Amino acid sequence: MVTTCNKCKAQAIIFQRYSGMHLCEKHFAEDVERKVKRTMRKYSMVKKNDRIAVAVSGGKDSTVLLYLLNEI
Ligand SMILES: [Zn+2]
């Protein structure tokens, strides 16, 4: 059974239990990026001209963090 994304008609890759949403790869990535940005703003985690170091273990969490900080 193929489940489709709740935001488009693409194949869902994840079900978010807390939101009840099935999301495709694109919409899942957008959701994660939006939450990271919201959290960074909420806690004023980065200020203009800050230098940021990311300790990368090679696992998914630090790898995604490095990728998103670079994108943002
Ligand atoms: Zn989608």
N, CA, C, O and the ligand as a Tripos MOL2 file, in Angstrom:
@<TRIPOS>MOLECULE
protein
  289   287    73     0     0
PROTEIN
NO_CHARGES

@<TRIPOS>ATOM
      1 N           0.8410   -1.1970    0.0000 N.3       1 MET1
      2 CA          0.0000    0.0000    0.0000 C.3       1 MET1
      3 C           0.8760    1.2480    0.0000 C.2       1 MET1
      4 O           1.7710    1.3900    0.8340 O.2       1 MET1
      5 N           0.6120    2.1450   -0.9370 N.am      2 VAL2
      6 CA          1.3650    3.3950   -1.0090 C.3       2 VAL2
      7 C           0.5360    4.5060   -0.3700 C.2       2 VAL2
      8 O          -0.6120    4.7450   -0.7470 O.2       2 VAL2
      9 N           1.1370    5.1700    0.5930 N.am      3 THR3
     10 CA          0.4610    6.2880    1.2470 C.3       3 THR3
     11 C           0.9550    7.5720    0.6150 C.2       3 THR3
     12 O           2.1530    7.7310    0.3800 O.2       3 THR3
     13 N           0.0470    8.4860    0.3400 N.am      4 THR4
     14 CA          0.4460    9.7440   -0.2830 C.3       4 THR4
     15 C           0.5840   10.8490    0.7650 C.2       4 THR4
     16 O          -0.0230   10.8100    1.8350 O.2       4 THR4
     17 N           1.4030   11.8260    0.4120 N.am      5 CYS5
     18 CA          1.6720   13.0070    1.2440 C.3       5 CYS5
     19 C           0.3630   13.7870    1.4450 C.2       5 CYS5
     20 O          -0.4550   13.8850    0.5310 O.2       5 CYS5
     21 N           0.1800   14.3330    2.6370 N.am      6 ASN6
     22 CA         -1.0180   15.1350    2.9130 C.3       6 ASN6
     23 C          -0.9450   16.5280    2.2880 C.2       6 ASN6
     24 O          -1.9530   17.2330    2.2240 O.2       6 ASN6
     25 N           0.2600   16.9340    1.8190 N.am      7 LYS7
     26 CA          0.4130   18.2680    1.2280 C.3       7 LYS7
     27 C           0.5020   18.2380   -0.2880 C.2       7 LYS7
     28 O           0.2990   19.2620   -0.9410 O.2       7 LYS7
     29 N           0.8060   17.0660   -0.8580 N.am      8 CYS8
     30 CA          0.8430   16.9100   -2.3140 C.3       8 CYS8
     31 C           0.4660   15.4630   -2.6190 C.2       8 CYS8
     32 O           0.0030   14.7490   -1.7300 O.2       8 CYS8
     33 N           0.6510   15.0370   -3.8150 N.am      9 LYS9
     34 CA          0.2400   13.6750   -4.1780 C.3       9 LYS9
     35 C           1.4140   12.7010   -4.2550 C.2       9 LYS9
     36 O           1.2570   11.5570   -4.6810 O.2       9 LYS9
     37 N           2.6040   13.1710   -3.8340 N.am     10 ALA10
     38 CA          3.7840   12.3050   -3.8870 C.3      10 ALA10
     39 C           3.6840   11.2120   -2.8240 C.2      10 ALA10
     40 O           2.8820   11.2970   -1.8940 O.2      10 ALA10
     41 N           4.5160   10.1880   -2.9840 N.am     11 GLN11
     42 CA          4.5380    9.0900   -2.0190 C.3      11 GLN11
     43 C           5.0730    9.5740   -0.6800 C.2      11 GLN11
     44 O           6.1180   10.2210   -0.6210 O.2      11 GLN11
     45 N           4.3620    9.2620    0.3860 N.am     12 ALA12
     46 CA          4.8010    9.6380    1.7320 C.3      12 ALA12
     47 C           5.9680    8.7650    2.1630 C.2      12 ALA12
     48 O           5.9950    7.5680    1.8760 O.2      12 ALA12
     49 N           6.9380    9.3680    2.8560 N.am     13 ILE13
     50 CA          8.0730    8.6120    3.3770 C.3      13 ILE13
     51 C           8.0490    8.5410    4.8870 C.2      13 ILE13
     52 O           8.7980    7.7760    5.4950 O.2      13 ILE13
     53 N           7.1730    9.3520    5.5010 N.am     14 ILE14
     54 CA          7.1330    9.3670    6.9610 C.3      14 ILE14
     55 C           5.7330    9.7210    7.4480 C.2      14 ILE14
     56 O           5.0050   10.4740    6.8010 O.2      14 ILE14
     57 N           5.3770    9.1700    8.5870 N.am     15 PHE15
     58 CA          4.1330    9.5440    9.2590 C.3      15 PHE15
     59 C           4.5120   10.2260   10.5630 C.2      15 PHE15
     60 O           5.1870    9.6390   11.4090 O.2      15 PHE15
     61 N           4.0700   11.4740   10.7190 N.am     16 GLN16
     62 CA          4.3360   12.1930   11.9670 C.3      16 GLN16
     63 C           3.1720   11.9220   12.9120 C.2      16 GLN16
     64 O           2.0710   12.4420   12.7320 O.2      16 GLN16
     65 N           3.4330   11.1120   13.9050 N.am     17 ARG17
     66 CA          2.3720   10.7270   14.8280 C.3      17 ARG17
     67 C           1.7690   11.9520   15.5270 C.2      17 ARG17
     68 O           0.5520   12.0420   15.6930 O.2      17 ARG17
     69 N           2.6350   12.8990   15.9350 N.am     18 TYR18
     70 CA          2.1330   14.0520   16.7140 C.3      18 TYR18
     71 C           1.2450   14.9770   15.8900 C.2      18 TYR18
     72 O           0.3580   15.6340   16.4360 O.2      18 TYR18
     73 N           1.4760   15.0350   14.5640 N.am     19 SER19
     74 CA          0.6610   15.9300   13.7300 C.3      19 SER19
     75 C          -0.4070   15.1560   12.9530 C.2      19 SER19
     76 O          -1.3570   15.7420   12.4340 O.2      19 SER19
     77 N          -0.2380   13.8450   12.8810 N.am     20 GLY20
     78 CA         -1.1700   13.0280   12.1140 C.3      20 GLY20
     79 C          -0.9680   13.1600   10.6130 C.2      20 GLY20
     80 O          -1.8410   12.7720    9.8370 O.2      20 GLY20
     81 N           0.1880   13.7110   10.1860 N.am     21 MET21
     82 CA          0.4460   13.9810    8.7720 C.3      21 MET21
     83 C           1.3620   12.9200    8.1640 C.2      21 MET21
     84 O           2.3350   12.4850    8.7800 O.2      21 MET21
     85 N           1.0250   12.5150    6.9370 N.am     22 HIS22
     86 CA          1.9200   11.7140    6.1070 C.3      22 HIS22
     87 C           2.6330   12.7280    5.2090 C.2      22 HIS22
     88 O           1.9760   13.5640    4.5890 O.2      22 HIS22
     89 N           3.9730   12.6670    5.1290 N.am     23 LEU23
     90 CA          4.7080   13.6470    4.3380 C.3      23 LEU23
     91 C           5.6540   12.9690    3.3560 C.2      23 LEU23
     92 O           6.2300   11.9220    3.6530 O.2      23 LEU23
     93 N           5.8070   13.5780    2.1840 N.am     24 CYS24
     94 CA          6.7920   13.1210    1.1970 C.3      24 CYS24
     95 C           8.1590   13.6890    1.6130 C.2      24 CYS24
     96 O           8.2650   14.4490    2.5760 O.2      24 CYS24
     97 N           9.2020   13.3000    0.8620 N.am     25 GLU25
     98 CA         10.5570   13.7340    1.1940 C.3      25 GLU25
     99 C          10.6690   15.2560    1.2080 C.2      25 GLU25
    100 O          11.2530   15.8290    2.1280 O.2      25 GLU25
    101 N          10.1030   15.9170    0.1800 N.am     26 LYS26
    102 CA         10.1920   17.3770    0.0600 C.3      26 LYS26
    103 C           9.4980   18.0760    1.2250 C.2      26 LYS26
    104 O          10.0680   18.9770    1.8400 O.2      26 LYS26
    105 N           8.2840   17.6660    1.5250 N.am     27 HIS27
    106 CA          7.5380   18.3470    2.5770 C.3      27 HIS27
    107 C           8.0590   18.0140    3.9770 C.2      27 HIS27
    108 O           7.9340   18.8270    4.8920 O.2      27 HIS27
    109 N           8.6400   16.8290    4.1470 N.am     28 PHE28
    110 CA          9.2660   16.4970    5.4310 C.3      28 PHE28
    111 C          10.4860   17.3890    5.6490 C.2      28 PHE28
    112 O          10.6780   17.9260    6.7400 O.2      28 PHE28
    113 N          11.3120   17.5490    4.6100 N.am     29 ALA29
    114 CA         12.5070   18.3930    4.7210 C.3      29 ALA29
    115 C          12.1150   19.8410    5.0150 C.2      29 ALA29
    116 O          12.7420   20.5000    5.8440 O.2      29 ALA29
    117 N          11.0760   20.3370    4.3320 N.am     30 GLU30
    118 CA         10.6050   21.7060    4.5810 C.3      30 GLU30
    119 C          10.1130   21.8680    6.0160 C.2      30 GLU30
    120 O          10.3620   22.8920    6.6510 O.2      30 GLU30
    121 N           9.4220   20.8640    6.5170 N.am     31 ASP31
    122 CA          8.8910   20.9090    7.8760 C.3      31 ASP31
    123 C          10.0260   20.9630    8.8990 C.2      31 ASP31
    124 O           9.9780   21.7480    9.8460 O.2      31 ASP31
    125 N          11.0430   20.1260    8.7050 N.am     32 VAL32
    126 CA         12.1760   20.0990    9.6290 C.3      32 VAL32
    127 C          12.8980   21.4500    9.5890 C.2      32 VAL32
    128 O          13.2400   22.0010   10.6350 O.2      32 VAL32
    129 N          13.1290   21.9850    8.3800 N.am     33 GLU33
    130 CA         13.8310   23.2670    8.2580 C.3      33 GLU33
    131 C          13.0330   24.3890    8.9290 C.2      33 GLU33
    132 O          13.6070   25.2400    9.6080 O.2      33 GLU33
    133 N          11.7350   24.3880    8.7420 N.am     34 ARG34
    134 CA         10.8880   25.4210    9.3590 C.3      34 ARG34
    135 C          10.9640   25.3430   10.8870 C.2      34 ARG34
    136 O          11.0000   26.3720   11.5610 O.2      34 ARG34
    137 N          10.9870   24.1460   11.4190 N.am     35 LYS35
    138 CA         11.0550   23.9870   12.8810 C.3      35 LYS35
    139 C          12.4190   24.4130   13.4180 C.2      35 LYS35
    140 O          12.5040   25.0120   14.4900 O.2      35 LYS35
    141 N          13.4810   24.1090   12.6820 N.am     36 VAL36
    142 CA         14.8170   24.5240   13.1080 C.3      36 VAL36
    143 C          14.8940   26.0540   13.1350 C.2      36 VAL36
    144 O          15.3900   26.6340   14.1010 O.2      36 VAL36
    145 N          14.4030   26.7060   12.0720 N.am     37 LYS37
    146 CA         14.4210   28.1740   12.0190 C.3      37 LYS37
    147 C          13.6050   28.7720   13.1620 C.2      37 LYS37
    148 O          14.0410   29.7250   13.8070 O.2      37 LYS37
    149 N          12.4310   28.2190   13.4110 N.am     38 ARG38
    150 CA         11.5610   28.7270   14.4770 C.3      38 ARG38
    151 C          12.2560   28.6140   15.8400 C.2      38 ARG38
    152 O          12.1980   29.5370   16.6520 O.2      38 ARG38
    153 N          12.9100   27.4790   16.0800 N.am     39 THR39
    154 CA         13.5910   27.2660   17.3600 C.3      39 THR39
    155 C          14.7880   28.1980   17.4980 C.2      39 THR39
    156 O          15.0430   28.7270   18.5800 O.2      39 THR39
    157 N          15.5290   28.4050   16.4000 N.am     40 MET40
    158 CA         16.6800   29.3090   16.4500 C.3      40 MET40
    159 C          16.2450   30.7310   16.7730 C.2      40 MET40
    160 O          16.9100   31.4320   17.5360 O.2      40 MET40
    161 N          15.1090   31.1620   16.1820 N.am     41 ARG41
    162 CA         14.5880   32.5080   16.4730 C.3      41 ARG41
    163 C          14.0850   32.5970   17.9090 C.2      41 ARG41
    164 O          14.3800   33.5550   18.6240 O.2      41 ARG41
    165 N          13.3290   31.5970   18.3180 N.am     42 LYS42
    166 CA         12.7040   31.6070   19.6500 C.3      42 LYS42
    167 C          13.7460   31.7670   20.7500 C.2      42 LYS42
    168 O          13.5260   32.5010   21.7130 O.2      42 LYS42
    169 N          14.8760   31.0840   20.6100 N.am     43 TYR43
    170 CA         15.8960   31.1020   21.6560 C.3      43 TYR43
    171 C          17.0830   31.9860   21.2970 C.2      43 TYR43
    172 O          18.1210   31.9230   21.9560 O.2      43 TYR43
    173 N          16.9420   32.8100   20.2570 N.am     44 SER44
    174 CA         18.0150   33.7140   19.8070 C.3      44 SER44
    175 C          19.3600   32.9920   19.7890 C.2      44 SER44
    176 O          20.3410   33.4690   20.3600 O.2      44 SER44
    177 N          19.3930   31.8530   19.1370 N.am     45 MET45
    178 CA         20.5640   30.9850   19.1780 C.3      45 MET45
    179 C          21.7420   31.5100   18.3670 C.2      45 MET45
    180 O          22.8960   31.2130   18.6750 O.2      45 MET45
    181 N          21.4500   32.2920   17.3310 N.am     46 VAL46
    182 CA         22.5210   32.7910   16.4710 C.3      46 VAL46
    183 C          22.3060   34.2760   16.2350 C.2      46 VAL46
    184 O          21.2100   34.7140   15.8870 O.2      46 VAL46
    185 N          23.3720   35.0430   16.4300 N.am     47 LYS47
    186 CA         23.2940   36.4820   16.1710 C.3      47 LYS47
    187 C          24.1340   36.8080   14.9420 C.2      47 LYS47
    188 O          24.9850   36.0220   14.5260 O.2      47 LYS47
    189 N          23.8820   37.9680   14.3790 N.am     48 LYS48
    190 CA         24.6010   38.3890   13.1820 C.3      48 LYS48
    191 C          26.1150   38.3460   13.4300 C.2      48 LYS48
    192 O          26.5990   38.7460   14.4890 O.2      48 LYS48
    193 N          26.8310   37.8620   12.4490 N.am     49 ASN49
    194 CA         28.2990   37.7590   12.4750 C.3      49 ASN49
    195 C          28.8350   36.7120   13.4570 C.2      49 ASN49
    196 O          30.0430   36.6410   13.6790 O.2      49 ASN49
    197 N          27.9620   35.9100   14.0370 N.am     50 ASP50
    198 CA         28.4390   34.8010   14.8750 C.3      50 ASP50
    199 C          29.2120   33.8100   14.0150 C.2      50 ASP50
    200 O          28.8870   33.5980   12.8470 O.2      50 ASP50
    201 N          30.2240   33.2130   14.6020 N.am     51 ARG51
    202 CA         30.9120   32.1000   13.9590 C.3      51 ARG51
    203 C          30.3760   30.8390   14.6120 C.2      51 ARG51
    204 O          30.2700   30.7570   15.8360 O.2      51 ARG51
    205 N          30.0460   29.8760   13.8040 N.am     52 ILE52
    206 CA         29.3910   28.6680   14.3100 C.3      52 ILE52
    207 C          30.2620   27.4540   14.0240 C.2      52 ILE52
    208 O          30.7240   27.2460   12.9030 O.2      52 ILE52
    209 N          30.4710   26.6660   15.0570 N.am     53 ALA53
    210 CA         31.1670   25.3900   14.8900 C.3      53 ALA53
    211 C          30.1690   24.2700   15.1350 C.2      53 ALA53
    212 O          29.3400   24.3570   16.0400 O.2      53 ALA53
    213 N          30.2490   23.2350   14.3400 N.am     54 VAL54
    214 CA         29.3780   22.0850   14.5290 C.3      54 VAL54
    215 C          30.2510   20.8500   14.7400 C.2      54 VAL54
    216 O          31.0760   20.5030   13.8950 O.2      54 VAL54
    217 N          30.0560   20.2060   15.8690 N.am     55 ALA55
    218 CA         30.7610   18.9460   16.1300 C.3      55 ALA55
    219 C          29.9720   17.8360   15.4370 C.2      55 ALA55
    220 O          28.8220   17.5660   15.7840 O.2      55 ALA55
    221 N          30.5990   17.2070   14.4670 N.am     56 VAL56
    222 CA         29.9040   16.2040   13.6560 C.3      56 VAL56
    223 C          30.3870   14.8030   14.0310 C.2      56 VAL56
    224 O          31.5640   14.4710   13.8890 O.2      56 VAL56
    225 N          29.4530   14.0030   14.5070 N.am     57 SER57
    226 CA         29.7900   12.6270   14.8900 C.3      57 SER57
    227 C          29.6940   11.6810   13.6920 C.2      57 SER57
    228 O          30.2470   10.5810   13.6940 O.2      57 SER57
    229 N          28.9740   12.1500   12.6690 N.am     58 GLY58
    230 CA         28.7390   11.2890   11.5180 C.3      58 GLY58
    231 C          27.3650   10.6680   11.5540 C.2      58 GLY58
    232 O          26.9350   10.0290   10.5940 O.2      58 GLY58
    233 N          26.6710   10.8570   12.6690 N.am     59 GLY59
    234 CA         25.2940   10.3540   12.7770 C.3      59 GLY59
    235 C          24.3290   11.3010   12.0840 C.2      59 GLY59
    236 O          24.7180   12.3660   11.6040 O.2      59 GLY59
    237 N          23.0590   10.8970   12.0370 N.am     60 LYS60
    238 CA         22.0730   11.6870   11.2910 C.3      60 LYS60
    239 C          21.7980   13.0400   11.9230 C.2      60 LYS60
    240 O          21.5870   14.0150   11.2020 O.2      60 LYS60
    241 N          21.7930   13.1320   13.2510 N.am     61 ASP61
    242 CA         21.4420   14.4010   13.8970 C.3      61 ASP61
    243 C          22.4630   15.4920   13.5920 C.2      61 ASP61
    244 O          22.1000   16.5820   13.1500 O.2      61 ASP61
    245 N          23.7360   15.2000   13.8290 N.am     62 SER62
    246 CA         24.7470   16.2330   13.6040 C.3      62 SER62
    247 C          24.9400   16.5040   12.1070 C.2      62 SER62
    248 O          25.2640   17.6270   11.7210 O.2      62 SER62
    249 N          24.7490   15.5080   11.2830 N.am     63 THR63
    250 CA         24.8720   15.7020    9.8400 C.3      63 THR63
    251 C          23.7640   16.6130    9.3290 C.2      63 THR63
    252 O          24.0240   17.5060    8.5230 O.2      63 THR63
    253 N          22.5390   16.4010    9.7860 N.am     64 VAL64
    254 CA         21.4140   17.2640    9.3930 C.3      64 VAL64
    255 C          21.6160   18.6680    9.9440 C.2      64 VAL64
    256 O          21.3430   19.6510    9.2550 O.2      64 VAL64
    257 N          22.0950   18.7700   11.1850 N.am     65 LEU65
    258 CA         22.3420   20.0860   11.7830 C.3      65 LEU65
    259 C          23.3630   20.8700   10.9550 C.2      65 LEU65
    260 O          23.1460   22.0460   10.6630 O.2      65 LEU65
    261 N          24.4610   20.2370   10.5810 N.am     66 LEU66
    262 CA         25.4750   20.9000    9.7700 C.3      66 LEU66
    263 C          24.8850   21.3390    8.4340 C.2      66 LEU66
    264 O          25.1060   22.4690    8.0010 O.2      66 LEU66
    265 N          24.1500   20.4710    7.7920 N.am     67 TYR67
    266 CA         23.5340   20.7900    6.5000 C.3      67 TYR67
    267 C          22.5910   21.9780    6.6220 C.2      67 TYR67
    268 O          22.6500   22.9080    5.8180 O.2      67 TYR67
    269 N          21.7080   21.9460    7.6420 N.am     68 LEU68
    270 CA         20.7100   23.0190    7.7760 C.3      68 LEU68
    271 C          21.3460   24.3460    8.1550 C.2      68 LEU68
    272 O          20.9360   25.3900    7.6480 O.2      68 LEU68
    273 N          22.3390   24.3270    9.0360 N.am     69 LEU69
    274 CA         23.0030   25.5860    9.4070 C.3      69 LEU69
    275 C          23.6830   26.1940    8.1900 C.2      69 LEU69
    276 O          23.6800   27.4130    8.0200 O.2      69 LEU69
    277 N          24.2580   25.3630    7.3530 N.am     70 ASN70
    278 CA         24.8740   25.8500    6.1270 C.3      70 ASN70
    279 C          23.8190   26.4400    5.1840 C.2      70 ASN70
    280 O          24.0460   27.4750    4.5580 O.2      70 ASN70
    281 N          22.6620   25.7680    5.0880 N.am     71 GLU71
    282 CA         21.5940   26.2620    4.2200 C.3      71 GLU71
    283 C          21.0030   27.5810    4.7290 C.2      71 GLU71
    284 O          20.7080   28.4870    3.9500 O.2      71 GLU71
    285 N          20.8390   27.6650    6.0390 N.am     72 ILE72
    286 CA         20.2090   28.8430    6.6450 C.3      72 ILE72
    287 C          21.1780   29.9930    6.6470 C.2      72 ILE72
    288 O          20.8440   31.0820    7.1140 O.2      72 ILE72
    289 ZN          4.4480   16.3860   -0.3190 Zn       73 ZN73
@<TRIPOS>BOND
     1     1     2 1
     2     2     3 1
     3     3     4 2
     4     3     5 am
     5     5     6 1
     6     6     7 1
     7     7     8 2
     8     7     9 am
     9     9    10 1
    10    10    11 1
    11    11    12 2
    12    11    13 am
    13    13    14 1
    14    14    15 1
    15    15    16 2
    16    15    17 am
    17    17    18 1
    18    18    19 1
    19    19    20 2
    20    19    21 am
    21    21    22 1
    22    22    23 1
    23    23    24 2
    24    23    25 am
    25    25    26 1
    26    26    27 1
    27    27    28 2
    28    27    29 am
    29    29    30 1
    30    30    31 1
    31    31    32 2
    32    31    33 am
    33    33    34 1
    34    34    35 1
    35    35    36 2
    36    35    37 am
    37    37    38 1
    38    38    39 1
    39    39    40 2
    40    39    41 am
    41    41    42 1
    42    42    43 1
    43    43    44 2
    44    43    45 am
    45    45    46 1
    46    46    47 1
    47    47    48 2
    48    47    49 am
    49    49    50 1
    50    50    51 1
    51    51    52 2
    52    51    53 am
    53    53    54 1
    54    54    55 1
    55    55    56 2
    56    55    57 am
    57    57    58 1
    58    58    59 1
    59    59    60 2
    60    59    61 am
    61    61    62 1
    62    62    63 1
    63    63    64 2
    64    63    65 am
    65    65    66 1
    66    66    67 1
    67    67    68 2
    68    67    69 am
    69    69    70 1
    70    70    71 1
    71    71    72 2
    72    71    73 am
    73    73    74 1
    74    74    75 1
    75    75    76 2
    76    75    77 am
    77    77    78 1
    78    78    79 1
    79    79    80 2
    80    79    81 am
    81    81    82 1
    82    82    83 1
    83    83    84 2
    84    83    85 am
    85    85    86 1
    86    86    87 1
    87    87    88 2
    88    87    89 am
    89    89    90 1
    90    90    91 1
    91    91    92 2
    92    91    93 am
    93    93    94 1
    94    94    95 1
    95    95    96 2
    96    95    97 am
    97    97    98 1
    98    98    99 1
    99    99   100 2
   100    99   101 am
   101   101   102 1
   102   102   103 1
   103   103   104 2
   104   103   105 am
   105   105   106 1
   106   106   107 1
   107   107   108 2
   108   107   109 am
   109   109   110 1
   110   110   111 1
   111   111   112 2
   112   111   113 am
   113   113   114 1
   114   114   115 1
   115   115   116 2
   116   115   117 am
   117   117   118 1
   118   118   119 1
   119   119   120 2
   120   119   121 am
   121   121   122 1
   122   122   123 1
   123   123   124 2
   124   123   125 am
   125   125   126 1
   126   126   127 1
   127   127   128 2
   128   127   129 am
   129   129   130 1
   130   130   131 1
   131   131   132 2
   132   131   133 am
   133   133   134 1
   134   134   135 1
   135   135   136 2
   136   135   137 am
   137   137   138 1
   138   138   139 1
   139   139   140 2
   140   139   141 am
   141   141   142 1
   142   142   143 1
   143   143   144 2
   144   143   145 am
   145   145   146 1
   146   146   147 1
   147   147   148 2
   148   147   149 am
   149   149   150 1
   150   150   151 1
   151   151   152 2
   152   151   153 am
   153   153   154 1
   154   154   155 1
   155   155   156 2
   156   155   157 am
   157   157   158 1
   158   158   159 1
   159   159   160 2
   160   159   161 am
   161   161   162 1
   162   162   163 1
   163   163   164 2
   164   163   165 am
   165   165   166 1
   166   166   167 1
   167   167   168 2
   168   167   169 am
   169   169   170 1
   170   170   171 1
   171   171   172 2
   172   171   173 am
   173   173   174 1
   174   174   175 1
   175   175   176 2
   176   175   177 am
   177   177   178 1
   178   178   179 1
   179   179   180 2
   180   179   181 am
   181   181   182 1
   182   182   183 1
   183   183   184 2
   184   183   185 am
   185   185   186 1
   186   186   187 1
   187   187   188 2
   188   187   189 am
   189   189   190 1
   190   190   191 1
   191   191   192 2
   192   191   193 am
   193   193   194 1
   194   194   195 1
   195   195   196 2
   196   195   197 am
   197   197   198 1
   198   198   199 1
   199   199   200 2
   200   199   201 am
   201   201   202 1
   202   202   203 1
   203   203   204 2
   204   203   205 am
   205   205   206 1
   206   206   207 1
   207   207   208 2
   208   207   209 am
   209   209   210 1
   210   210   211 1
   211   211   212 2
   212   211   213 am
   213   213   214 1
   214   214   215 1
   215   215   216 2
   216   215   217 am
   217   217   218 1
   218   218   219 1
   219   219   220 2
   220   219   221 am
   221   221   222 1
   222   222   223 1
   223   223   224 2
   224   223   225 am
   225   225   226 1
   226   226   227 1
   227   227   228 2
   228   227   229 am
   229   229   230 1
   230   230   231 1
   231   231   232 2
   232   231   233 am
   233   233   234 1
   234   234   235 1
   235   235   236 2
   236   235   237 am
   237   237   238 1
   238   238   239 1
   239   239   240 2
   240   239   241 am
   241   241   242 1
   242   242   243 1
   243   243   244 2
   244   243   245 am
   245   245   246 1
   246   246   247 1
   247   247   248 2
   248   247   249 am
   249   249   250 1
   250   250   251 1
   251   251   252 2
   252   251   253 am
   253   253   254 1
   254   254   255 1
   255   255   256 2
   256   255   257 am
   257   257   258 1
   258   258   259 1
   259   259   260 2
   260   259   261 am
   261   261   262 1
   262   262   263 1
   263   263   264 2
   264   263   265 am
   265   265   266 1
   266   266   267 1
   267   267   268 2
   268   267   269 am
   269   269   270 1
   270   270   271 1
   271   271   272 2
   272   271   273 am
   273   273   274 1
   274   274   275 1
   275   275   276 2
   276   275   277 am
   277   277   278 1
   278   278   279 1
   279   279   280 2
   280   279   281 am
   281   281   282 1
   282   282   283 1
   283   283   284 2
   284   283   285 am
   285   285   286 1
   286   286   287 1
   287   287   288 2
@<TRIPOS>SUBSTRUCTURE
     1 MET1         2 RESIDUE 1 A MET
     2 VAL2         6 RESIDUE 1 A VAL
     3 THR3        10 RESIDUE 1 A THR
     4 THR4        14 RESIDUE 1 A THR
     5 CYS5        18 RESIDUE 1 A CYS
     6 ASN6        22 RESIDUE 1 A ASN
     7 LYS7        26 RESIDUE 1 A LYS
     8 CYS8        30 RESIDUE 1 A CYS
     9 LYS9        34 RESIDUE 1 A LYS
    10 ALA10       38 RESIDUE 1 A ALA
    11 GLN11       42 RESIDUE 1 A GLN
    12 ALA12       46 RESIDUE 1 A ALA
    13 ILE13       50 RESIDUE 1 A ILE
    14 ILE14       54 RESIDUE 1 A ILE
    15 PHE15       58 RESIDUE 1 A PHE
    16 GLN16       62 RESIDUE 1 A GLN
    17 ARG17       66 RESIDUE 1 A ARG
    18 TYR18       70 RESIDUE 1 A TYR
    19 SER19       74 RESIDUE 1 A SER
    20 GLY20       78 RESIDUE 1 A GLY
    21 MET21       82 RESIDUE 1 A MET
    22 HIS22       86 RESIDUE 1 A HIS
    23 LEU23       90 RESIDUE 1 A LEU
    24 CYS24       94 RESIDUE 1 A CYS
    25 GLU25       98 RESIDUE 1 A GLU
    26 LYS26      102 RESIDUE 1 A LYS
    27 HIS27      106 RESIDUE 1 A HIS
    28 PHE28      110 RESIDUE 1 A PHE
    29 ALA29      114 RESIDUE 1 A ALA
    30 GLU30      118 RESIDUE 1 A GLU
    31 ASP31      122 RESIDUE 1 A ASP
    32 VAL32      126 RESIDUE 1 A VAL
    33 GLU33      130 RESIDUE 1 A GLU
    34 ARG34      134 RESIDUE 1 A ARG
    35 LYS35      138 RESIDUE 1 A LYS
    36 VAL36      142 RESIDUE 1 A VAL
    37 LYS37      146 RESIDUE 1 A LYS
    38 ARG38      150 RESIDUE 1 A ARG
    39 THR39      154 RESIDUE 1 A THR
    40 MET40      158 RESIDUE 1 A MET
    41 ARG41      162 RESIDUE 1 A ARG
    42 LYS42      166 RESIDUE 1 A LYS
    43 TYR43      170 RESIDUE 1 A TYR
    44 SER44      174 RESIDUE 1 A SER
    45 MET45      178 RESIDUE 1 A MET
    46 VAL46      182 RESIDUE 1 A VAL
    47 LYS47      186 RESIDUE 1 A LYS
    48 LYS48      190 RESIDUE 1 A LYS
    49 ASN49      194 RESIDUE 1 A ASN
    50 ASP50      198 RESIDUE 1 A ASP
    51 ARG51      202 RESIDUE 1 A ARG
    52 ILE52      206 RESIDUE 1 A ILE
    53 ALA53      210 RESIDUE 1 A ALA
    54 VAL54      214 RESIDUE 1 A VAL
    55 ALA55      218 RESIDUE 1 A ALA
    56 VAL56      222 RESIDUE 1 A VAL
    57 SER57      226 RESIDUE 1 A SER
    58 GLY58      230 RESIDUE 1 A GLY
    59 GLY59      234 RESIDUE 1 A GLY
    60 LYS60      238 RESIDUE 1 A LYS
    61 ASP61      242 RESIDUE 1 A ASP
    62 SER62      246 RESIDUE 1 A SER
    63 THR63      250 RESIDUE 1 A THR
    64 VAL64      254 RESIDUE 1 A VAL
    65 LEU65      258 RESIDUE 1 A LEU
    66 LEU66      262 RESIDUE 1 A LEU
    67 TYR67      266 RESIDUE 1 A TYR
    68 LEU68      270 RESIDUE 1 A LEU
    69 LEU69      274 RESIDUE 1 A LEU
    70 ASN70      278 RESIDUE 1 A ASN
    71 GLU71      282 RESIDUE 1 A GLU
    72 ILE72      286 RESIDUE 1 A ILE
    73 ZN73       289 GROUP 0 **** ****
